[in-house]
Amino acid sequence: MSEFSALYQDYAPDVYRFALYLSGRHADAEDITAETFARLWASSEPIAMATVKGYLFTIARHLFLQGLRKRSRDDALDEDLRDPSAGPERQAEHSESLRQVLKELQRLPETSRSALLMRAVDGIAYEEIARALGISLAAVKVKIHRARLALVGLRDA
């Protein structure tokens, strides 16, 4: 039996148990154990610790920590950390809706369109809109109401 095989026979159960206690997962412990011995076999450096077991546990621990760092980068984002902006599909839907609304706005008479935009977008008071457009307060309210109904009809269609 080779020296490496003897080391594996003697220490693999201990390395596996150590890795299992670190990771809490059998699959991870198996991977860590296999990689630990692969690194031992590939190493051209002499064992730099007082015991082979200590050296193997050091390798196993480093592998475990590397796995943790990698997993922390790969973990899904919490809902609180997700980008609140709409994704491409949602943006496309919004773009199409916006195009339809803009098209419908263009069908409205200019005075109605102006009144609606002044009120809805800029929050200008009805009285100020009436002065700006040179129409009565009642006419402004009617124009805004009818323009909204026209746009609601588009949404329901």
Backbone as a chain_set.jsonl record, in Angstrom:
{"seq": "MSEFSALYQDYAPDVYRFALYLSGRHADAEDITAETFARLWASSEPIAMATVKGYLFTIARHLFLQGLRKRSRDDALDEDLRDPSAGPERQAEHSESLRQVLKELQRLPETSRSALLMRAVDGIAYEEIARALGISLAAVKVKIHRARLALVGLRDA", "coords": {"N": [[0.856, -1.165, 0.0], [0.526, 2.246, -0.81], [2.069, 5.254, 0.484], [0.337, 7.467, 0.42], [-2.181, 6.211, 0.219], [-2.236, 4.942, 2.698], [-2.293, 7.184, 4.399], [-4.769, 8.206, 3.651], [-6.494, 6.124, 4.428], [-6.052, 6.162, 7.204], [-6.797, 8.789, 8.016], [-9.045, 9.828, 6.647], [-11.697, 9.265, 7.71], [-11.652, 10.925, 10.002], [-11.251, 13.488, 8.908], [-13.537, 13.693, 7.365], [-15.549, 13.629, 9.375], [-14.869, 15.982, 10.782], [-15.312, 17.872, 8.751], [-18.022, 17.473, 8.364], [-19.064, 18.308, 10.821], [-18.376, 20.989, 10.641], [-19.779, 21.881, 8.346], [-22.333, 20.754, 8.434], [-23.62, 19.281, 6.551], [-23.87, 16.305, 4.716], [-23.149, 15.932, 1.999], [-21.544, 18.179, 1.489], [-19.501, 17.657, 3.321], [-18.408, 15.323, 2.25], [-17.428, 16.343, -0.189], [-15.549, 18.225, 0.744], [-13.773, 16.534, 2.114], [-12.811, 14.907, 0.012], [-11.599, 16.878, -1.599], [-9.694, 17.852, 0.164], [-7.888, 15.683, 0.423], [-7.139, 15.477, -2.225], [-5.749, 17.833, -2.578], [-3.666, 17.397, -0.78], [-2.388, 15.232, -2.028], [-1.619, 16.444, -4.462], [0.14, 18.341, -3.625], [3.406, 19.563, -3.552], [4.883, 20.427, -1.536], [6.387, 19.84, 1.663], [4.7, 18.534, 4.579], [3.814, 21.025, 6.763], [3.173, 21.164, 9.397], [2.894, 20.111, 12.842], [1.501, 17.733, 13.065], [0.034, 15.317, 10.835], [-2.725, 15.092, 10.846], [-3.532, 17.59, 11.874], [-2.655, 19.216, 9.786], [-4.261, 18.281, 7.676], [-6.798, 18.941, 8.714], [-6.567, 21.71, 8.714], [-6.462, 22.27, 5.963], [-9.016, 21.295, 5.282], [-10.648, 23.034, 6.755], [-10.059, 25.514, 5.536], [-11.087, 24.998, 2.996], [-13.783, 24.69, 3.64], [-14.375, 27.312, 4.554], [-13.898, 28.739, 2.197], [-15.969, 27.717, 0.676], [-18.14, 28.755, 2.112], [-17.827, 31.509, 1.648], [-18.178, 31.553, -1.114], [-20.808, 30.603, -1.325], [-22.144, 32.652, 0.011], [-21.938, 34.672, -1.814], [-23.47, 33.64, -3.822], [-26.017, 33.388, -2.81], [-29.53, 33.991, -2.839], [-30.987, 37.208, -3.209], [-32.406, 39.105, -0.57], [-35.835, 40.06, -0.385], [-36.028, 42.699, 0.364], [-33.709, 43.797, -0.585], [-33.792, 43.704, -3.285], [-33.772, 45.146, -6.566], [-35.87, 47.829, -6.91], [-36.828, 48.822, -9.279], [-38.622, 48.3, -12.309], [-38.47, 45.22, -14.112], [-37.227, 44.127, -17.378], [-39.429, 43.003, -18.833], [-41.649, 44.044, -17.515], [-41.142, 46.757, -17.895], [-41.458, 46.91, -20.647], [-44.19, 46.374, -20.863], [-45.165, 48.627, -19.53], [-44.205, 50.595, -21.258], [-45.675, 50.083, -23.578], [-48.256, 50.573, -22.6], [-47.967, 53.267, -21.97], [-47.528, 54.32, -24.541], [-50.074, 53.855, -25.632], [-51.673, 55.473, -23.996], [-50.568, 58.004, -24.526], [-51.205, 58.177, -27.236], [-53.993, 58.194, -27.087], [-54.317, 60.546, -25.62], [-53.576, 62.393, -27.549], [-55.772, 62.376, -29.173], [-57.64, 63.788, -27.815], [-59.244, 67.0, -27.575], [-57.196, 69.918, -27.791], [-57.46, 71.806, -25.667], [-58.757, 70.356, -23.664], [-56.847, 68.35, -23.269], [-54.662, 69.923, -22.389], [-55.744, 71.017, -20.029], [-56.186, 68.686, -18.5], [-53.541, 67.689, -18.254], [-52.28, 69.82, -16.918], [-53.603, 69.705, -14.48], [-53.418, 66.962, -13.59], [-50.702, 66.225, -13.886], [-49.131, 68.4, -13.068], [-50.498, 69.401, -10.897], [-51.883, 71.785, -10.713], [-54.144, 74.277, -9.569], [-57.7, 74.345, -10.165], [-58.815, 76.885, -10.656], [-56.598, 78.379, -11.491], [-55.928, 77.01, -13.814], [-58.18, 77.609, -15.327], [-57.809, 80.383, -15.682], [-55.379, 80.311, -17.124], [-56.126, 79.018, -19.478], [-58.15, 80.563, -20.366], [-60.869, 80.046, -19.995], [-64.017, 79.23, -18.387], [-64.322, 78.284, -14.881], [-66.094, 76.167, -14.475], [-66.078, 75.023, -17.031], [-63.446, 74.099, -17.185], [-63.46, 72.071, -15.232], [-65.319, 70.32, -16.384], [-64.027, 69.644, -18.8], [-61.704, 68.36, -17.843], [-62.871, 66.238, -16.473], [-64.17, 64.823, -18.577], [-61.974, 64.181, -20.153], [-60.583, 62.482, -18.465], [-62.463, 60.387, -18.315], [-62.344, 59.483, -20.943], [-59.766, 58.448, -21.028], [-59.949, 56.475, -19.052], [-61.735, 54.803, -20.295], [-60.081, 53.809, -22.284], [-58.31, 52.29, -20.754], [-59.998, 50.314, -19.746], [-60.7, 49.021, -22.028]], "CA": [[0.0, 0.0, 0.0], [1.334, 3.458, -0.904], [2.022, 6.168, 1.629], [-0.874, 8.267, 0.306], [-3.315, 5.339, 0.563], [-2.202, 4.741, 4.146], [-2.773, 8.441, 4.999], [-6.201, 8.292, 3.407], [-7.145, 5.13, 5.305], [-5.942, 6.57, 8.601], [-7.327, 10.109, 8.372], [-10.265, 10.228, 5.929], [-12.879, 9.352, 8.591], [-11.535, 12.101, 10.881], [-11.446, 14.687, 8.094], [-14.957, 13.709, 7.022], [-16.299, 14.006, 10.575], [-14.559, 17.39, 11.013], [-16.004, 18.642, 7.716], [-19.454, 17.351, 8.634], [-19.377, 19.185, 11.952], [-18.278, 22.371, 10.174], [-20.773, 22.238, 7.333], [-23.658, 20.264, 8.769], [-24.198, 18.611, 5.38], [-23.081, 15.146, 4.299], [-22.584, 16.151, 0.659], [-20.434, 19.135, 1.624], [-18.415, 16.972, 4.032], [-17.763, 14.43, 1.286], [-16.672, 17.179, -1.121], [-14.405, 18.798, 1.462], [-12.83, 15.443, 2.378], [-12.176, 14.551, -1.253], [-10.722, 17.972, -2.026], [-8.566, 17.901, 1.112], [-6.904, 14.669, 0.051], [-6.635, 15.818, -3.564], [-4.724, 18.872, -2.39], [-2.519, 16.745, -0.146], [-1.73, 14.425, -3.045], [-1.039, 17.323, -5.482], [1.109, 19.253, -3.023], [4.82, 19.161, -3.605], [5.483, 20.939, -0.306], [6.288, 18.917, 2.805], [3.71, 18.925, 5.587], [4.457, 22.063, 7.561], [2.595, 21.209, 10.732], [3.422, 19.079, 13.746], [0.833, 16.453, 12.801], [-0.664, 15.184, 9.565], [-4.132, 15.363, 11.109], [-3.667, 19.047, 11.97], [-2.473, 19.74, 8.435], [-5.472, 17.948, 6.922], [-7.901, 19.747, 9.247], [-6.351, 23.088, 8.248], [-6.916, 22.298, 4.565], [-10.47, 21.122, 5.287], [-11.256, 24.277, 7.262], [-9.936, 26.526, 4.478], [-12.058, 24.651, 1.956], [-15.102, 25.019, 4.172], [-14.523, 28.769, 4.548], [-14.035, 29.155, 0.798], [-17.339, 27.374, 0.288], [-19.054, 29.737, 2.72], [-17.704, 32.776, 0.922], [-18.786, 31.374, -2.425], [-22.255, 30.507, -1.131], [-22.702, 33.955, 0.385], [-22.048, 35.447, -3.053], [-24.468, 33.018, -4.676], [-27.322, 33.364, -2.168], [-30.547, 34.863, -3.409], [-31.155, 38.474, -2.512], [-33.623, 39.303, 0.194], [-36.807, 40.895, -1.088], [-35.757, 44.095, 0.712], [-32.523, 44.255, -1.293], [-33.98, 43.637, -4.727], [-33.909, 46.402, -7.279], [-37.298, 48.123, -6.99], [-37.232, 49.217, -10.618], [-39.268, 47.234, -13.062], [-37.629, 44.433, -14.991], [-37.441, 44.409, -18.797], [-40.784, 42.649, -19.27], [-42.569, 45.028, -16.919], [-40.887, 48.025, -18.565], [-42.073, 46.83, -21.972], [-45.634, 46.532, -20.665], [-45.403, 50.035, -19.212], [-43.948, 51.377, -22.464], [-46.835, 49.91, -24.453], [-49.366, 51.307, -21.976], [-47.68, 54.687, -22.131], [-47.791, 54.653, -25.943], [-51.524, 53.898, -25.828], [-52.188, 56.666, -23.308], [-50.155, 59.183, -25.297], [-51.999, 58.182, -28.463], [-55.342, 58.626, -26.717], [-54.23, 61.964, -25.262], [-53.514, 63.174, -28.784], [-57.124, 62.42, -29.742], [-58.417, 64.774, -27.053], [-59.046, 68.386, -28.003], [-56.021, 70.51, -27.143], [-57.83, 72.457, -24.41], [-59.01, 69.285, -22.691], [-55.543, 67.732, -22.995], [-53.885, 70.869, -21.581], [-56.36, 71.106, -18.699], [-55.911, 67.426, -17.798], [-52.12, 67.606, -17.917], [-51.971, 70.808, -15.878], [-54.148, 69.237, -13.202], [-52.943, 65.633, -13.189], [-49.244, 66.125, -13.822], [-48.514, 69.495, -12.315], [-51.26, 69.709, -9.691], [-52.314, 73.187, -10.725], [-55.525, 74.472, -9.112], [-58.687, 74.537, -11.239], [-58.947, 78.315, -10.943], [-55.419, 78.808, -12.243], [-56.065, 76.412, -15.151], [-59.201, 78.416, -16.02], [-57.169, 81.636, -16.101], [-54.365, 80.026, -18.149], [-56.756, 78.612, -20.744], [-59.142, 81.579, -20.752], [-62.216, 79.477, -19.969], [-64.626, 79.294, -17.053], [-63.976, 77.233, -13.925], [-66.965, 75.019, -14.764], [-65.603, 74.402, -18.278], [-62.215, 73.368, -16.851], [-63.836, 70.841, -14.53], [-65.963, 69.429, -17.346], [-63.006, 69.162, -19.735], [-60.847, 67.4, -17.129], [-63.688, 65.048, -16.202], [-64.364, 64.101, -19.842], [-60.67, 63.643, -20.569], [-60.328, 61.305, -17.609], [-63.356, 59.316, -18.754], [-61.815, 58.967, -22.22], [-58.579, 57.633, -20.705], [-60.414, 55.294, -18.311], [-62.296, 53.922, -21.325], [-58.938, 53.151, -22.924], [-57.769, 51.303, -19.815], [-60.952, 49.217, -19.623], [-60.87, 48.366, -23.332]], "C": [[0.906, 1.233, 0.0], [1.159, 4.317, 0.342], [0.741, 7.002, 1.621], [-2.101, 7.447, 0.696], [-3.393, 5.112, 2.06], [-2.712, 5.986, 4.869], [-4.285, 8.561, 4.833], [-6.96, 7.34, 4.33], [-7.168, 5.594, 6.754], [-6.753, 7.825, 8.932], [-8.63, 10.514, 7.68], [-11.5, 10.273, 6.841], [-12.844, 10.585, 9.51], [-11.788, 13.398, 10.115], [-12.928, 14.82, 7.718], [-15.794, 14.186, 8.211], [-16.094, 15.491, 10.875], [-15.333, 18.27, 10.019], [-17.518, 18.605, 7.928], [-19.862, 18.258, 9.784], [-19.303, 20.657, 11.542], [-19.469, 22.752, 9.293], [-22.196, 21.848, 7.697], [-24.333, 19.528, 7.632], [-23.283, 17.475, 4.941], [-22.414, 15.375, 2.947], [-21.406, 17.112, 0.719], [-19.243, 18.475, 2.309], [-17.671, 16.023, 3.1], [-16.897, 15.223, 0.312], [-15.413, 17.737, -0.47], [-13.351, 17.725, 1.712], [-12.078, 15.07, 1.102], [-11.193, 15.629, -1.699], [-9.511, 18.102, -1.111], [-7.485, 16.908, 0.706], [-6.353, 14.893, -1.354], [-5.539, 16.87, -3.454], [-3.474, 18.312, -1.718], [-1.718, 15.982, -1.186], [-1.014, 15.302, -4.072], [0.056, 18.226, -4.931], [2.523, 18.701, -3.122], [5.553, 19.619, -2.35], [5.39, 19.878, 0.795], [5.247, 19.433, 3.803], [4.388, 19.842, 6.587], [3.894, 22.156, 8.966], [3.136, 20.046, 11.543], [2.785, 17.723, 13.475], [0.154, 16.473, 11.441], [-2.141, 15.532, 9.754], [-4.375, 16.868, 11.194], [-3.559, 19.706, 10.606], [-3.74, 19.499, 7.603], [-6.677, 18.76, 7.404], [-7.775, 21.206, 8.808], [-6.82, 23.234, 6.803], [-8.442, 22.23, 4.516], [-11.168, 22.401, 5.746], [-11.193, 25.377, 6.215], [-10.925, 26.251, 3.348], [-13.483, 24.985, 2.398], [-15.338, 26.522, 4.117], [-14.647, 29.314, 3.128], [-15.446, 28.872, 0.292], [-18.354, 28.341, 0.858], [-19.023, 31.053, 1.967], [-18.381, 32.67, -0.441], [-20.304, 31.327, -2.303], [-22.853, 31.861, -0.785], [-22.817, 34.857, -0.836], [-23.164, 34.928, -3.934], [-25.865, 33.023, -4.083], [-28.27, 34.337, -2.845], [-30.665, 36.125, -2.558], [-32.446, 38.461, -1.71], [-34.551, 40.196, -0.614], [-36.524, 42.378, -0.837], [-34.596, 44.663, -0.09], [-32.686, 44.246, -2.804], [-34.15, 45.021, -5.31], [-35.399, 46.702, -7.447], [-37.757, 48.527, -8.39], [-37.791, 48.013, -11.368], [-38.258, 46.514, -13.94], [-37.971, 44.71, -16.443], [-38.858, 44.107, -19.279], [-41.792, 43.681, -18.774], [-42.388, 46.389, -17.589], [-41.52, 48.041, -19.956], [-43.587, 47.005, -21.872], [-45.972, 47.993, -20.392], [-45.209, 50.902, -20.45], [-45.129, 51.285, -23.411], [-48.038, 50.658, -23.898], [-49.175, 52.801, -22.155], [-47.949, 55.125, -23.568], [-49.299, 54.767, -26.208], [-52.133, 55.14, -25.19], [-51.806, 57.918, -24.08], [-50.939, 59.306, -26.598], [-53.409, 58.689, -28.183], [-55.353, 60.102, -26.313], [-54.228, 62.837, -26.506], [-54.879, 63.292, -29.457], [-58.008, 63.449, -29.033], [-58.225, 66.154, -27.662], [-57.922, 69.025, -27.172], [-56.343, 71.129, -25.793], [-58.072, 71.415, -23.323], [-57.697, 68.625, -22.281], [-54.716, 68.634, -22.087], [-54.421, 70.946, -20.159], [-56.029, 69.856, -17.88], [-54.453, 67.347, -17.366], [-51.738, 68.609, -16.83], [-52.429, 70.317, -14.507], [-53.477, 67.952, -12.73], [-51.428, 65.574, -13.007], [-48.647, 67.185, -12.909], [-49.281, 69.903, -11.066], [-51.726, 71.146, -9.594], [-53.799, 73.27, -10.338], [-56.443, 74.757, -10.303], [-58.794, 76.005, -11.651], [-57.78, 78.822, -11.789], [-55.449, 78.245, -13.662], [-57.067, 77.231, -15.97], [-58.602, 79.718, -16.524], [-56.18, 81.385, -17.234], [-54.991, 79.705, -19.502], [-57.804, 79.611, -21.234], [-60.544, 81.015, -20.855], [-62.735, 79.52, -18.539], [-64.17, 78.128, -16.187], [-64.806, 75.98, -14.197], [-66.487, 74.277, -16.016], [-64.332, 73.589, -18.026], [-62.568, 72.044, -16.202], [-64.475, 69.835, -15.48], [-64.931, 68.829, -18.299], [-62.105, 68.111, -19.076], [-61.617, 66.108, -16.873], [-63.853, 64.206, -17.472], [-63.054, 63.48, -20.336], [-60.314, 62.412, -19.741], [-61.189, 60.128, -18.014], [-62.848, 58.673, -20.046], [-60.604, 58.046, -21.945], [-58.946, 56.392, -19.933], [-61.011, 54.299, -19.297], [-61.204, 53.163, -22.06], [-58.406, 52.038, -22.049], [-58.686, 50.079, -19.719], [-61.116, 48.443, -20.92], [-59.93, 47.208, -23.516]], "O": [[1.915, 1.276, 0.704], [0.235, 4.129, 1.134], [0.129, 7.222, 2.666], [-2.966, 7.935, 1.423], [-4.482, 5.092, 2.635], [-3.469, 5.879, 5.834], [-4.992, 8.965, 5.756], [-7.958, 7.724, 4.939], [-8.173, 5.441, 7.449], [-7.335, 7.915, 10.014], [-9.264, 11.477, 8.111], [-12.279, 11.223, 6.759], [-13.876, 11.207, 9.764], [-12.461, 14.299, 10.616], [-13.494, 15.913, 7.749], [-16.652, 15.055, 8.057], [-17.058, 16.189, 11.193], [-15.929, 19.277, 10.399], [-18.207, 19.598, 7.695], [-20.904, 18.909, 9.718], [-20.076, 21.478, 12.036], [-20.082, 23.804, 9.474], [-23.15, 22.527, 7.318], [-25.509, 19.18, 7.738], [-22.073, 17.656, 4.809], [-21.24, 15.049, 2.77], [-20.383, 16.885, 0.073], [-18.098, 18.708, 1.92], [-16.444, 15.929, 3.154], [-15.769, 14.829, 0.017], [-14.337, 17.721, -1.069], [-12.159, 17.979, 1.539], [-10.854, 14.934, 1.113], [-10.08, 15.322, -2.128], [-8.417, 18.428, -1.572], [-6.305, 17.253, 0.652], [-5.21, 14.53, -1.634], [-4.527, 16.802, -4.151], [-2.356, 18.706, -2.048], [-0.491, 16.079, -1.217], [0.081, 14.956, -4.515], [0.818, 18.814, -5.698], [2.788, 17.538, -2.817], [6.705, 19.247, -2.126], [4.427, 19.112, 0.849], [4.959, 20.629, 3.852], [5.405, 19.488, 7.183], [4.126, 23.149, 9.655], [3.75, 19.123, 11.009], [3.431, 16.686, 13.628], [-0.252, 17.529, 10.957], [-2.735, 16.197, 8.906], [-5.348, 17.362, 10.625], [-4.292, 20.648, 10.307], [-4.224, 20.399, 6.916], [-7.484, 19.215, 6.593], [-8.786, 21.863, 8.557], [-7.494, 24.204, 6.459], [-9.084, 23.001, 3.803], [-12.18, 22.796, 5.167], [-12.17, 26.102, 6.022], [-11.53, 27.178, 2.808], [-14.282, 25.5, 1.616], [-16.401, 26.961, 3.677], [-15.413, 30.246, 2.884], [-16.039, 29.679, -0.423], [-19.316, 28.71, 0.185], [-20.066, 31.642, 1.681], [-19.075, 33.592, -0.869], [-21.008, 31.95, -3.098], [-23.951, 32.186, -1.236], [-23.698, 35.716, -0.889], [-23.746, 35.685, -4.71], [-26.821, 32.692, -4.784], [-27.855, 35.376, -3.358], [-30.464, 36.096, -1.344], [-33.447, 37.877, -2.125], [-34.097, 40.996, -1.433], [-36.75, 43.214, -1.712], [-34.5, 45.879, -0.261], [-31.814, 44.727, -3.527], [-34.609, 45.947, -4.64], [-36.118, 45.915, -8.062], [-38.958, 48.568, -8.654], [-37.458, 46.864, -11.078], [-37.312, 47.117, -14.447], [-38.912, 45.455, -16.72], [-39.425, 44.879, -20.052], [-42.667, 44.128, -19.516], [-43.366, 47.098, -17.826], [-42.052, 49.063, -20.39], [-44.194, 47.695, -22.691], [-46.932, 48.534, -20.941], [-45.969, 51.846, -20.668], [-45.545, 52.291, -23.986], [-48.763, 51.309, -24.65], [-50.128, 53.519, -22.459], [-48.533, 56.185, -23.792], [-49.742, 55.667, -26.921], [-53.005, 55.782, -25.775], [-52.639, 58.804, -24.269], [-51.296, 60.408, -27.013], [-53.953, 59.501, -28.932], [-56.297, 60.825, -26.632], [-54.823, 63.914, -26.506], [-55.108, 64.221, -30.231], [-59.0, 63.919, -29.591], [-57.161, 66.449, -28.206], [-57.737, 68.7, -25.999], [-55.559, 70.984, -24.855], [-57.633, 71.587, -22.186], [-57.46, 68.372, -21.099], [-54.129, 68.158, -21.114], [-53.652, 70.941, -19.198], [-55.642, 69.952, -16.716], [-54.165, 66.978, -16.228], [-50.965, 68.287, -15.927], [-51.733, 70.49, -13.507], [-53.019, 67.871, -11.59], [-50.937, 64.939, -12.074], [-47.774, 66.902, -12.088], [-48.767, 70.673, -10.254], [-51.939, 71.66, -8.496], [-54.601, 72.426, -10.739], [-56.023, 75.329, -11.309], [-58.857, 76.327, -12.837], [-57.978, 79.616, -12.708], [-55.043, 78.921, -14.608], [-56.84, 77.511, -17.147], [-58.852, 80.119, -17.66], [-56.137, 82.148, -18.199], [-54.454, 80.076, -20.546], [-58.284, 79.522, -22.364], [-61.329, 81.445, -21.701], [-61.991, 79.809, -17.602], [-63.692, 77.114, -16.694], [-64.287, 74.864, -14.156], [-66.493, 73.047, -16.053], [-64.164, 72.509, -18.593], [-62.03, 71.003, -16.582], [-64.206, 68.636, -15.393], [-64.964, 67.629, -18.571], [-61.785, 67.092, -19.688], [-61.077, 65.014, -17.036], [-63.685, 62.988, -17.425], [-63.05, 62.374, -20.876], [-59.804, 61.423, -20.267], [-60.713, 58.994, -18.057], [-62.92, 57.455, -20.209], [-60.461, 56.995, -22.57], [-58.326, 55.346, -20.125], [-60.819, 53.091, -19.157], [-61.387, 52.0, -22.42], [-58.084, 50.957, -22.542], [-58.211, 48.947, -19.623], [-61.622, 47.32, -20.91], [-59.95, 46.556, -24.559]]}, "num_chains": 1, "name": "protein.A"}
